[in-house]
């Protein structure tokens, strides 16, 4: 996976955690005032879009580190499948060699 995609995802996680922590603090500050709490939380939660570059249609997330991670995962999976075939070919050749060696050495 791309190091850059992982760094970007970590930064986004840090930002989102900060927003959650701020909302928790808002809850502590405005325990007795539900209207103020709701107003402050709604304002704070909207910052997640501007600070992360992530958008949503209500079902899926796009943009920002989400897009970078998806691309890095796709690339890693492609390399993994190709690497898996190479490993299987090498294993098959090694197995044939070992069978041959065992027969030759056994006789």
N, C-alpha and C positions, 0 to 999 in steps of 0.2 A: 504494500500500500504506500502511496505517496506520503513522504514526510510532511510536505507542505499541506496536504489535505488534513493530516492528523493535527498539525499545529493550528490550522484554521478551526477545526472542530473543537479543540481544547479552548481556544479563545472564546468561541461561541458558548460553550458550556459554562465558562467563567462568567460571561455576561448574563446568561440566563439565571445562573445561581445567584448572582448579585441582585437581580430583579426579584427573585423569590425571597431572598433575605430582606430586601427593602419592604416588600409586602408584609412580611412577618413583623417587621419593626413598626410599620403603619398600624398593624393590628394592636400592637402593644400600646402605642401612643393614643389611639382613638377608640379605646374600649367602650366608652360611654356615649359615643356619638356615631351611630350607624351611618348617618348621611355623610358625614365627613370621611368616614372609613371608605365607603363605597366610592365617593368622588376621587379620593387619593389613589385607591387601588386601580380604578379604571384608567386614570391618567398614567400611572406607573406601568401597568401591563401593556399599554399601547407602545411604549418605548422599545419593546422587544423587536418590532419590525425594523425600526430605524437603526438600532444598535447591532443587529445581526445580519441584515440583508435577506432574511428568510421571509417568504410569503406563503400564504396558504389559501386554499379555496374552501377550507373547512374540513377537508378529508386528507389531503396530502400536503407535504411541505416541499418547497422548491427554493432555489436560490441560495446564496451564501455558502456556508460550509456544507450544507446538505447536498448541493449539486457536486461540490468537489469530492465529498466522501463517496457518493454514488459512483462517480467516474473512477475513483481510485479502487473501489471494490470490484467494479466490472473488470478493470485492467488486471487486478490481482487474481481474479477468478480465471481469466483467460490464460494468464501465465501459469496458474496452478494446474489447469487442465493440460496445457502443453507440457509442463514439467512432469505431470503424472504419466503422460504417455511415454515420455523419454525414460522415466524411471522404470516403467513396465517393460519397455524394449530392452533396457540394460539388464533388468532382472531375468527376462526370458533368455537372453544370450548367456548370462552367467549361469543360469540353471542348466542350459544345454551343455555348457562347458563343464560344469561340475558332474553331470551325468556321464559325459564322455570320460572325464578324468577318473571318476570312480570305477567305471568299467575297465579302463586301461590299467589302472593301479590294482584293481581287484584280481585280475587274471594272472 
